[in-house]
Amino acid sequence: MSRTSQPIVLPDQDRDALIRMLNSGDSELSRRAQIVLKAASDRQNKDIANELGINAATVSKWKDAYR
């Protein structure tokens, strides 16, 4: 049985802040912003992880941290 998580809903203000983080020059902060933005597009953890070259557990961690 596969687990499904609650979708991330981003208010415009949060989306704008995450987009600013993408351009912050801080690679770790940028990566976290990428994860949350992709997750808000209703993408699966494994797909986000594969695209970014990271572990699905890392995607889950930052999605949970955002919530």
Secondary structure, 3 states (H helix, E strand, C coil): CCCCCCCCCCCHHHHHHHHHHHCCCCHHHHHHHHHHHHHHCCCCHHHHHHHHCCCHHHHHHHHHHHC
